Amino acid sequence: MKLISHLVIFVVGAGVGMAWGVHHPQAAQNLDLRIQKEVAQTKVDLLHRFASDDPNAAAKYQQEAKDAQQKLDDANKQLANQ
């Protein structure tokens, strides 16, 4: 019974979210960009923390941090253009 109620809630929530996104495409795009920005910022912060905790790991995380920073910069640029 619990599984059925969770499934119904999921389906209703997904349907409402898709309907809102279709009727408000600009707001949905802005929300998506803000979420991407927050995820990228968190990833950059975590990678810098990991690299500072272990000096040997700095080289390991350097490329991932660079990629995450690039995504963050792209999201910031797109948000600034809107």
Residue pairs with C-beta under 8 A, 6 or more apart in sequence:
20 28
21 28
26 82
30 79
30 82
33 75
33 78
33 79
33 82
34 75
34 79
36 71
36 75
37 72
37 75
37 76
37 79
40 68
40 69
40 71
40 72
40 75
41 72
43 64
43 68
44 65
44 68
44 69
44 72
47 61
47 64
47 65
47 68
48 65
50 57
50 61
51 57
51 58
51 61
51 62
51 65
52 58
